């Protein structure tokens, strides 16, 4: 019967038949990968202090516990902040505030390993799923970005599940398993709604639609127009249930000024520009000076272990050549991801988390294909498959695992040999790779050395406001590094300078500070994460010719 068709009897990339089973050995491996991924993401979550964005997540979660769903940070949906609030309610007395805030993201990142294993098995067979899951579990870059309180990990988890259900719907349609097809289509819509309740990346909506349209010529799967409307309505309902604050009139009083860019220069970290490969580029929506088209390709080339980067490139070439249904899904995913940020202009390295599963799935596909070819050539597949496959899996995953163990807990500071090694971390993506690491410790140093009423000038205003009182210095005054605000008053001024916080609006000030000797250097591993400078009372931070506007343009 059609329902008994097994994908392993045909080419897995055709997305026909039921998905193959991992078996007990493969299932144990998947569990081991998930547990290893969770351990790497959860251990020492408070080893790094808050980033500016994380402070706002923490404050929003505290407001949620009191029934207040307004305030700032409304540019992000409710789901992650709701989960943080639950974590705070359950463990505030036992766990550090940084751990509680990052817990949902770290858990989502670890669980994504299991979701990728299932999607990889559906797309490329058991071996492809195992390779992809292992690479994601041990990838240093993925671990590092899963350990920050940003919405990308939640979005990615739900989107992978959405695509998994989409593939199962396609396979069910090929087998004429009508009830399974309807169930998988509905689940796909549910997960898509949850993804958008995690992050407002609505540009992901065309991915399943375009993938379906591209599969039509090689598939019997058909979704009637009114079925599409039903699925969209289902996704919208899930989105609104999990993110009901979007319906509040007070929220739109925040959204409209935010979309006009009026929040820039307020109490949030200002990032109208960003450092990439040693240069400053524009980083606002539709900025014609935005970072170049190779921003994300370079990320995967220099932040994955070299073997993984090569495998991903090989998998991409194979997918472009073959263009089977499984390949088409990943190609659409990567293309829409890349195209969106080319049009929008604003880019952050942490957005790579959203495309990470597609990249490791291509790497896993290439590794599985090469493994099968090699074993077939040396006639080992029939004689001793399990030891040979185990050795291949170990060789593939070992580079990522080794690097992750070497760089914990500061995983994001890794740069591979293609990029010139860790010493080049300031060159590529310092804004997101540092993510304000070392600022908490720098504030502690200032708190123990600064005069009463001293000013602390930084690009992370609320981070200073949070930590200074925790270190017993409620008297310290936080100030942004802007010509109209920073230093020059009646109190001494301590300036926190970070490699990732160089912008057009502070370039003149940091240029002047570079001529001075810092009073303190906060190092993380071998990198200078924060330089602290002291200016005497009345000493100007900006040169006299700097304009008094909020932002300075190049």
N, C-alpha and C positions, 0 to 999 in steps of 0.2 A: 504494500500500500504506500501511497505518497507520504504519509506521515512517518513512515519508518525509514525514509531516506536519511542517510547520515552524510554530513558534509565531508568527512574524510574519504568517502567513496568517489568524490569528485574533487576538483581543485577548490580549496577553501575560498579563494579570492572571488569565486563566482557567486558567493552568498546564496547557495542552494542547499536544501536539506537541513536537518537538525544539526546544531553545533556539536562537534566531537566532545567527548569527555576527557577531562584531565587524567582520570584514573587516580588510584590512591597515591601513587608516587608524585604525580604532577600536582594533585590537590594539596599534598603536604608541602610541596615546594611553594605553591602560591601562598599558603598560610604563613610559611616561614618568611617569604618576602614581605608580606603585609606587616608581620610582627617586627621584622627588622626595620622596615620603613617607619613604623610608628615609634620604635625606640630611638632611632636617629633624629626624628623630628620632635620628640617630646623631651628628651633628656636635656637638662640645663636650659629650659626655656627662658629663664630669667637671667642668663649669663650676660645678656646685652640689655642696656636700658632702652626706654621708650623712644621711638621715633615720634616726630611731631604729629603725624597722622594717628598713631596709636594712642596718644594722649586723648585725642578727641573721641576715639572708640571707647576708651575707658570711661570718660565723662558721660558719654551718651548712654552706656550700659547702666551707670549709676542712676541716671534720670529715668530710664525704663523701669527700674525697680520701684520708682515712686509714681509710676503711671504717666510720666511726662515723655511724650514721643516727639517733642519739638527740639528746640535748641539748634546748635550747628550740626554739621556732618550730615545734613539731609540730602546732600548730593549722592549719598550711598544708601542703598535699601536697608530694610530693617533686619533681615534674617540673621546676619552675622552679629549685629549688636544685641539682638534678642538672645542668641546663644551665649554671648559673653555675659549677659545679665544673668542667665541661668547658672553659668560657671561661677560668677561672683556670689550668687545666693547660696550655692552649694559649698564653696570652698574658700570663702574670703578669709576665714580665720586660720586656715592651714597653708595656703599657697600664696606666693608673692603676687602682687598685682600684675606684673608683666606676664607671668605664667597664665594667670586666669584670662587675660586679654588675648593671648596667643593660642590658647588651647583649642578653640574651634577650628582655626586654620590648620594647626598641626594635625589634628585628628582627621580633618578632611583630606589633607595631603596624604596621610598614611592609607586611608581607605581608598583613595584614588588608585593606589597600586593594585588592589584587588579588582577594581572596575576596569582598569587597563588590561589586566590578565584576561578577563572575560571578553572584552572587546577584541583583543589581539587574537584570542582563540577563535572567535567568530570570523575575523577577517583573514587570518593567516595560519590557522591551525594551532594545535597545542604548543608546538615548539616556538612559533612566533609569539604566542601569548606569554610563554614563560620568559623568553628573552626580553620582551618589552617591559613586563612587570618587574623583572630583576633590575633592569637599567633604571627605571623610574625610582625603585626603592632606594638604590644606592647613589643616584646622581647627586653630586655635591651641590650643583646649582639649584636643582629642584628642592632639595632638603632646605637649603638656605632661605629660599623664598617662601616655602611653606611655613617657616618658623616666624613669620611676621604677621601682624594682625591686619591683613588686607583681604579683600573679598575674593581674590583671584582663585584661591584653593577651593572654596565652596562652589564658585561658578564652574570650575573645571570638573569637579566631581559630578555635579548634576548633569553637565553637558555630555560627559563621557557616557553616563547612564542613558541619556537621551538618545545618543547615537547607537548605543548597544541595542536598545529597543527598536530603533529604526531598522537596523540590520536584521533583527529577528523578524520584524514585520515583513521585510523583503523576502526572507527565506520562507516564511509561512505562506506568503502569496504564491511563491513558486511551487510549493507543495499543495496549494489549494486548501490549506488549513485555515478556513475563514475565521473561526473563533479566535485562534491564536493570533492571526493578523490583526484583528480588531483590538484585542487586548494589548498587544505590543504597541500599536499606534497610539492608544490612549495613554499608556505608560510613558511613551516618548513625549507626549504633550505635557503630562504632569511634571516630568523631570525638567523640561524646558521652562515651564513656569517657575519652578523652584530655582533654576539657574538665574533667571532674570530677577527673582526676588533676592538673589545674592549679590548681583552686580548689574548695573544698567548698561550691559553690553548688548543692546538690542540688535546690533549689526550681526550677531550670531544667528538671528532668525532665518536669514536666507540660506544658511548652510544646509540644513536638512532639506529645504525646498529645492535648492539647486542640485543637491546630490541626487534627490529623487528624479528630477527632470533629466539629469545626465544619465541615470541608470535606465530610463524608460526604453531606449533603443535595444538594450540587451536584457530586458526583464519583462515579465508578465505582470508585475505589480502595478496596479492602478488605484489611485485614490480619487474618488469623485469630488467635484467642487464643493458640494454641501458637506461632505465628510471633512474636507479641509477647514471649512468654517466651524464645524463642531469641535475639531481639535484645537483650533486657535482660541475658541471660547473657553475650552477646558484649561488651556495654558494660562489664559488671562485670569480665570477664576482663582487658580492656584497662586498666581502672582499677587492678586489683590488680597487674598486671605493672609498670605505670609508678609505682605507689605502694605497694610491698610493705611499707613501714615500718608501715602501718596494721595489719598482721597481727602485729606484734611485741608481746608482753605488756608490755614496758617502755613502749611508746607509750601504752597505755591508762592507765598510771599517771600520765601527763601529761594525757590527754584529760579524764578524769573531774573532776579539780580545776579544769581550765580551764573546762569547761562549767558548773561551779558558781560561777564567777567568782572563785575563790581566787587567781588570778594577779594580780588588781588590787592595786596597792600593792607589787608585787615589784620586779624589776629591769627591767620593761618600762615604756614610756611609758603613763601613766594617762590614760584619756579617758572617764571616766564621764559627762562632759558635753561639749557642743560648741557653738561659737559659730555661729549662723546668723541673718543679718539683724540683727546687733547685739544678739542676746539669747543667753543660755545655755539650752540644752535638755538633757534627759537623753539619754544615748547608750549605754545598756546594753539588752540584750535585754528586750523586753516592758516597757520603762519607760513608765509612763503619762504622763510629762512629756516624751516624745520630741518631736523637731522635727516641724513640721506636715506635712500631706499634700502641700503644694505645694513641698517641699524640692527634688525633682528637676525638676519643671516650671520652677521659677525658674532652676535651673542652666542648662538649655538656652535659656531666654529671655535670660539675661545673659552667657553665656559663648561662644555662637556669634556670628559676625558677624550684624548685624541682618538682612541679606537672607536668610541661611541660616535664622535663627530664624523669619522670616515664612514662608518656603517650607515649613519643617517643619510649622508650624501649618496651612498650607493643605493639605499632603499628608495630615495627620491628619484634617481635615474631609472631604476627598475619600474617604479610606478608610472613615470611619464611614458616609458616605452610600452608597457603592457596595457595600462588603463582598463583593467578589469573593474567590476563594481566596487570591490574593496579599495582599490587604488583611487577610484574616482571620489569616494567619500573623503579620504585624507587629503587629496589634492584640492578639493573644494574648500575644505576646512582651512588649510594653510594659505590658500590664495585669498580668501575673504579676510582672514586675519591680517595678512600683509597689506592688502589693498586698503583696508579701512584706515590703517594708521598712515598710509601714504596720503590719503585724502584728508584725514583729520589733522595731521601734522604732529600733534602732541604724542610723545612716545616715552615710555618708562621701561627699563629692563625687567621690572617685575611683571609686566604684561606677558612676558615670555611663558610664564606659568600656564597661561590659557592655551598655548600651542604645544606645550611640552609633551602631552600624550601622543599627539600626531607625530612628533619628531621621534620619540622612542619607539612608537609602533613601526615606523619606517625602518629604524635601526634594527628592531627585532625581526622584521621581515627579511632584511638583508642578511642578518646573522643566521636565521633559520635556513634561508635559501643556500647560503654558502656552506653551512654545516651539512645539509642534505647532499649537496653536490660533492663535497669532499668525502663524505662517508661512502657515497655510492662509487666514487672513483677508486677508493682504496679497498672496496669490498668489505667494509666493516659493518655496514648497516644491518645486514642479515646475520652476521656472526656475533657481534657484541654491541648492540645498539645502546643500551642504557649506560655502560661505562664510557663509551665514546661520546655520547650526547652530554653526559655529566661533565666530562672534561671540557667539551666545547663551551658549555654554559659557564663553567668556572673561569675559563680564559676570557670570555666576553665580559663578565661582570667584575672580575678582579680589579681592573684599573679604576673603575668608579668606586668600588668599595674601599680600596686602599686610600684614594684621595679623600673620601668622606671621613674616614677615621683619622687622617692626618690633620684635617682642617676644622674638626669640631671644636668648640661650638660656633666658630666664626666661618661657616661654610661659604658664605657669599664672597669671601676674599680670594677664592681660588681663581687663577687664570692658568690655562693649560700651556703646553710648550708651543703650540701654534701661535698663541698670543704673547709669548715672551716670558711666561712664568708669573708668579704672584707679585713680583716687583712692579708689574705693569697694571695693577689694579686701579691706580689713580688715572690711568690713561683711557680706559674703556668706558666703564659705567659707574663712576664713583658715587653718583647720587643714590642709586638703589643698592649698590654693593655694600657701601658703608651703612646706609640707612640709619645714620646718626649714632652708630656704635661708638662708645667712648664718651658721649656727651654726659651721661649720668655721672661717670667718674670725674669728668672735668668740672662739673658743677660741684661735686663733693670737694674737689681741691679748692675751688674758688670760695666755697662756704667756709673752709677752714683757714683761709688766708686773707679774705677781703675785709676792708674797713667797714664799719657800720654805715648802712645806707648806700653802699656801692651799687653801681649800675652794672648789669650783665647784658651785654649786647650780643645778639645771636640771630640766626635764621630760624630758631626753634623756640619762639616766644613762650608757648604754653608748656613746653618741656621744662624750661627753666622755672616757670611758675609752679609746676607740679613738684619738682625735685628740691628746689631751694628750701621750702618749708620742711620737707622730710629730713633734710640735713640740718635743721635747727636755725635756718636763716630766713625768717619771714621778712626781715628788713631789706633784703636784696631787691633791687628794682630791675625787672626785665624790660628790655628794649629791643625792637627789631633793628637790623642794620640798614637804615634808610637815612638819606641826607637830612630829612626833617626831624629825625627822632633820636639818633644814636649819639651818645657821648657828648662831650663839650660842656657839660653842666658843672654844678658846684661839687659833685662827688666824683671820686675816681671811677674809671670805667674798665671792666674786664671784657675783652672781646673773644668770643669763641669762634675759631675759624676751622672749617671742615673741608677736606678735599672735594667732597660731593656737593658742597653748598656755595660754589662759585657761580655767580649770576651776573647779568649785565648791570643790575641795579646796585650791586656791591663791588663790582670789579675795581672801581677807582679806590675804594677804601682798602680793599685787600692788597692792592698794589702798594699803597703807602705802608701798610703793616709789614709787608715783606721786607722792607728796609730796616725793620726793628727786630730785636731779639725777643722771642717769646719767653714769658716767665715760667711756662709749664708746657710740657708735651705729653699728651695722653696717647700711649702706643697700644695697639692691638696686634698681637703677633709681632711682625717686624715692621708694621706700617704705622705712620703717624696719623692717627684718626682725628685728633683735635689739637690745635695749637692755641694756647691761651696768651693773649697780649694784655698788658696793663697800660692804660692811658691815665695820665694825671688829670686832676680836676681842671676843667677848662680846655683840655687838649682836644683838638678836633680830630674826628675819625676820617672825614672826607676832605679832599683838597678843596681850597676856597672856590674854585671855578665850578664845582659840581652843582648842578641845578637842584632846586628845592622840591622838584616833583617827586611823586611816589616812586617811579621807576626810571632808571636811566637806560637809554637805548644805545646801541652801538653806533 
